[in-house]
């Protein structure tokens, strides 16, 4: 049985909230701890993508989330540019959140 669309949106909004929190924490952390936070943010973002795409919901929000996931993965790989990439990922997460809230 598929979840109702509003439950999927609520779930995705919570995943986005957690992702942003993890990205912000990663900007205060160093080394392995920062990478761990970023990897968790990737997992949360992936969950939000799955919840929305699985329900055929909000393709524009999904596109923002995919971009955020890509940027976060880059932040894991490239520590010299990590904070900049994390800030860009946060921006994409916020765009996805706005898309979900505005269309609710």
PAZAPA-4460 file (N, C-alpha, C; in steps of 0.05 Angstrom, whole numbers, plus 32768, in hexadecimal, padded with zeros to 4 digits):
% residues 104
    n_x    n_y    n_z   ca_x   ca_y   ca_z    c_x    c_y    c_z   seq   type   mol
   8011   7FE9   8000   8000   8000   8000   8012   8019   8000     1      X     A
   800C   802B   7FEE   801C   8043   7FEC   8013   8058   8000     2      X     A
   8027   8067   800A   8020   807D   801D   8011   8093   800E     3      X     A
   7FFF   80A1   801C   7FF2   80B8   8011   8007   80CE   800A     4      X     A
   8002   80DD   7FF5   8015   80F2   7FED   801E   8105   8004     5      X     A
   800B   810D   8015   8013   8120   802A   8026   8114   803D     6      X     A
   8023   80F9   8043   8036   80EC   8055   8052   80EA   8048     7      X     A
   8053   80E6   802E   806D   80E6   8020   807A   8101   8022     8      X     A
   806A   8116   801E   8076   8131   801F   8080   8137   803C     9      X     A
   8071   8130   8050   807A   8134   806B   8093   8124   8071    10      X     A
   8094   810C   8068   80AD   80FC   806B   80C4   8109   805D    11      X     A
   80C1   8112   8045   80D6   811F   8036   80DF   8139   8044    12      X     A
   80CC   8148   804E   80D3   8161   805C   80E4   815B   8075    13      X     A
   80DE   8145   8083   80EE   813E   809A   810A   8135   8091    14      X     A
   810C   8126   807C   8126   811E   8071   8137   8136   8069    15      X     A
   812A   814A   805D   8137   8162   8055   8141   8172   806E    16      X     A
   8130   8173   8082   8138   8181   809B   8151   8174   80A7    17      X     A
   8151   815A   80A8   8168   814C   80B3   8181   814F   80A1    18      X     A
   817D   814E   8087   8194   8151   8075   81A1   816D   8078    19      X     A
   8191   8181   807A   819B   819C   807D   81AB   819E   8098    20      X     A
   819F   8193   80AD   81AD   8193   80C7   81C8   8185   80C5    21      X     A
   81C9   816E   80B8   81E2   815F   80B5   81F6   816F   80A4    22      X     A
   81ED   817C   808F   81FF   818C   807F   820A   81A3   808E    23      X     A
   81FA   81B0   809E   8203   81C6   80AF   8217   81BC   80C4    24      X     A
   8212   81A5   80D0   8225   819A   80E3   823F   8193   80D6    25      X     A
   823E   8189   80BE   8257   8182   80B0   8269   819A   80AB    26      X     A
   825D   81B1   80A9   826D   81CA   80A5   827B   81D2   80BE    27      X     A
   8273   81C7   80D5   8280   81CD   80EE   8294   81B7   80F6    28      X     A
   8292   81A0   80E9   82A2   8189   80EF   82BB   8188   80DE    29      X     A
   82CD   8175   80E4   82E5   8171   80D5   82E9   8154   80CF    30      X     A
   82F8   8150   80B9   8301   8135   80B2   82EC   8120   80B0    31      X     A
   82F1   8109   80BE   82E0   80F2   80BC   82C4   80F8   80C6    32      X     A
   82C2   8109   80DB   82A7   810F   80E6   8297   811F   80D1    33      X     A
   82A3   8131   80C3   8295   8140   80AE   828C   812D   8098    34      X     A
   829D   811B   8090   8295   8108   807B   827E   80F6   8084    35      X     A
   827F   80EE   809D   8269   80DD   80A8   824E   80EC   80A7    36      X     A
   824F   8106   80AF   8236   8116   80AE   822D   811A   8092    37      X     A
   823F   811E   807F   8238   8121   8063   822C   8107   8058    38      X     A
   8237   80F1   805F   822C   80D7   8055   820F   80D3   8060    39      X     A
   820B   80DB   8079   81F0   80D9   8084   81DD   80EB   8075    40      X     A
   81E7   8103   806E   81D6   8116   805F   81CF   810A   8044    41      X     A
   81E2   80FC   8037   81DC   80EF   801D   81C6   80DA   8021    42      X     A
   81C8   80CB   8036   81B3   80B6   803B   8198   80C3   8040    43      X     A
   8197   80D8   8050   817D   80E6   8055   8172   80F1   803B    44      X     A
   8183   80FD   802A   817A   8108   8011   8170   80F2   7FFF    45      X     A
   817E   80DC   7FFE   8176   80C5   7FEE   815A   80BB   7FF7    46      X     A
   8156   80BB   8011   813B   80B3   801B   8126   80C6   8011    47      X     A
   812B   80E1   8012   8116   80F4   8009   8111   80F0   7FEB    48      X     A
   8126   80EB   7FDC   8122   80E7   7FBF   8111   80CE   7FBB    49      X     A
   8117   80B9   7FC9   8108   80A0   7FC6   80EB   80A2   7FCE    50      X     A
   80E5   80B1   7FE4   80CA   80B5   7FED   80BA   80C4   7FD8    51      X     A
   80C5   80DA   7FCE   80B6   80EA   7FBA   80B4   80DC   7F9F    52      X     A
   80CB   80D3   7F95   80CB   80C6   7F7A   80BA   80AC   7F7B    53      X     A
   80BB   809E   7F91   80AB   8085   7F93   808D   808A   7F92    54      X     A
   8085   80A2   7F99   8069   80A9   7F98   8062   80BA   7F7F    55      X     A
   8076   80BE   7F6D   8072   80CE   7F56   806C   80EB   7F5C    56      X     A
   8077   80F5   7F72   8071   8110   7F7C   8088   8123   7F77    57      X     A
   8080   813C   7F73   8093   8153   7F74   80AD   814F   7F64    58      X     A
   80AB   814D   7F4A   80C3   8148   7F3A   80D8   815F   7F3D    59      X     A
   80CF   8178   7F40   80E2   818E   7F43   80F1   818C   7F5E    60      X     A
   80E3   8185   7F73   80F0   8181   7F8D   8104   816A   7F8B    61      X     A
   80FC   8155   7F7E   810E   813E   7F7A   8128   8147   7F6B    62      X     A
   8124   8157   7F57   813C   8161   7F48   814E   8171   7F5A    63      X     A
   8143   8182   7F6B   8154   8191   7F7F   8162   817E   7F92    64      X     A
   8154   816A   7F9B   8160   8157   7FAD   8176   8146   7FA0    65      X     A
   8172   8140   7F87   8188   8131   7F79   81A1   8142   7F77    66      X     A
   819D   815C   7F71   81B3   816E   7F70   81C1   8170   7F8B    67      X     A
   81B1   8172   7FA0   81BC   8174   7FBB   81CC   815A   7FC2    68      X     A
   81C2   8144   7FBA   81CF   812A   7FBF   81EA   812A   7FB0    69      X     A
   81EA   8133   7F97   8203   8134   7F87   8217   8146   7F95    70      X     A
   820F   815E   7F9D   8221   8171   7FAA   822C   8165   7FC5    71      X     A
   821B   8158   7FD3   8223   814C   7FED   8237   8136   7FE8    72      X     A
   8233   8126   7FD4   8247   8111   7FCE   8261   811D   7FC6    73      X     A
   8260   8133   7FB7   8279   8141   7FB0   8287   814B   7FC9    74      X     A
   8278   8155   7FDC   8283   815F   7FF5   8291   8149   8005    75      X     A
   8287   8131   8003   8294   811A   8010   82AF   8116   8003    76      X     A
   82B0   8117   7FE9   82C9   8111   7FDA   82DE   8127   7FDB    77      X     A
   82D5   8140   7FDA   82E7   8157   7FD7   82E8   8168   7FF0    78      X     A
   82F8   8160   8004   82F8   816E   801D   8301   818B   801B    79      X     A
   8312   8191   8008   831B   81AD   8005   8304   81C0   7FFE    80      X     A
   82EF   81B6   7FF3   82D8   81C7   7FEA   82BE   81BF   7FF8    81      X     A
   82C1   81B0   800E   82AA   81A4   801C   8295   81B8   8025    82      X     A
   829E   81CD   8032   828B   81E0   803E   827B   81EE   8028    83      X     A
   8288   81F6   8013   827B   8203   7FFC   8266   81F0   7FF0    84      X     A
   826E   81D7   7FEB   825B   81C4   7FE0   8244   81BE   7FF2    85      X     A
   8249   81BC   800C   8234   81B8   8020   8220   81CF   8020    86      X     A
   822A   81E8   801E   8218   81FF   801D   8206   81FE   8004    87      X     A
   8212   81F6   7FED   8203   81F4   7FD5   81EE   81DE   7FD7    88      X     A
   81F5   81C8   7FE4   81E2   81B2   7FE9   81CB   81BB   7FFA    89      X     A
   81D1   81CB   800F   81BC   81D6   8020   81A9   81E7   8010    90      X     A
   81B4   81F7   7FFE   81A3   8208   7FED   8190   81F7   7FDC    91      X     A
   819A   81E1   7FD1   8188   81CF   7FC1   8173   81C2   7FD3    92      X     A
   817B   81BA   7FEB   8167   81AE   7FFE   8152   81C3   8005    93      X     A
   815A   81DC   8009   8146   81F1   800F   8133   81F6   7FF8    94      X     A
   813E   81F4   7FDF   812C   81F7   7FC8   8118   81E1   7FC6    95      X     A
   8121   81C9   7FCC   810F   81B2   7FCC   80F9   81B5   7FE1    96      X     A
   8102   81BE   7FF9   80EE   81C2   800F   80DA   81D7   8007    97      X     A
   80E3   81ED   7FFB   80D1   8202   7FF2   80BD   81F7   7FDD    98      X     A
   80C7   81E7   7FCB   80B6   81DB   7FB7   80A0   81CA   7FC4    99      X     A
   80A7   81BB   7FD8   8093   81AA   7FE5   807F   81BA   7FF5   100      X     A
   8089   81CE   8003   8077   81DE   8014   8065   81F0   8003   101      X     A
   806F   81FC   7FEE   8060   820D   7FDD   8049   81FF   7FCE   102      X     A
   804E   81E5   7FC9   8039   81D7   7FB9   8027   81C6   7FCB   103      X     A
   802B   81C8   7FE5   8019   81B8   7FF7   7FFF   81C6   7FFB   104      X     A
***
